[in-house]
């Protein structure tokens, strides 16, 4: 009996994910019937506050010139089963060119920006198309759901970035910056600050005696704050 119960609980998140994935095209058709829905780059997930509520981020192709230059609109929504409860659309939110749009992710960490207000995140991922010039990044947008409408409170916060250049074999230099987000003190109208810590590490590789030698510089930390005013 315990084994059966454990297996059932294990598969519940998978079933929920599969179920919301099937609803994505219907939500897309309801909200933007005249746009091209990009299901491959869209995502959905159960809310960490209410498992009966589904969060989704949908990408729509608004323009495409045939040379990998594509402009996407971003729809973020909260739904109860098939019914969309609140949503927000941002036109031309994402550009894909030499640095390609690589997908969306939902971040349901505890962004408790006020006593009774928790935000959730949408991560926008980018990937460079060059093998020699390495690049990828992830940007974080934060949203608040008031039950009727979603509000974007922060956007374009780069939480992961790698760029660099190498010769295709061994030698090269690159830099990686990762950013952690922590909840700070209540500073403005009861809203807390978001405390951002950026950690940057530079990497180097050189060819020596038939070997590829790697060296990492010491991490460099920088801190800054973001403050939401409740609007």
C-alpha positions, 0 to 999 in steps of 0.5 A: 500500500505504501509503495502504491501511494508513493508511486501515485504521489511521484507521478502527480506533478508529471500528470499536472504538467502534462495536463497544463501543456495540453491546455496551452494551445486553447489558452493561446487561441482564446487570447491571441487568435491572430498570432502564431503561438510558439508552444515549443518555447512556452511553459506552464506550472502549478502555483506554489501557493495554490496547486489548483491554480496554473501559471503559464508563460506563452510566447507568440511570434509577432514578426519574422524576417526569414533570417532568424530575426524574430520578435515575440510577444509574451503572455503571462497568465494564471488559470483555474483548470480551463478558465483564465483568471488573470493575465498580462501581455507584453508586445515585442517583449523578446527579440531573437537574432544572433542571440537566439531566444531559447525558451521560458521558465517559471520561477515559483520561489518565495518572492514575498514582497509584502506581508500578503503579497507574493510574486512569481517569476518568468525566466527568459533564456537566450543562447548565442549562435556562435561556437567561437563566441560563447554567450548565454543569459537568463533574464528574470521578470517578476509578477504579482497576481491580484486575482483579476489582473497580473502586474509586472513589477520588475523586468529584465533582471539578468540572473545568469550570464556567460560570455567569452571567446575561445579558439575552438580547441582550447585557448580562450577567456570567458566570464560568468555572472550569476545573481541571487535574489533575497528578500530584504526589509520592508522599506516602502509602503510595506513592500520589501526590497529585493537584495541582489548579489552578483557573483562574477568569475573569470575563466581562462584556458591556455594550451601548454605542452599538449595539455589544456590548462584551466585557471579561474579567477577569484569570485567578485561580489557586488550587491544592490537593491531593487525596491517596488513601490506597489504600483 
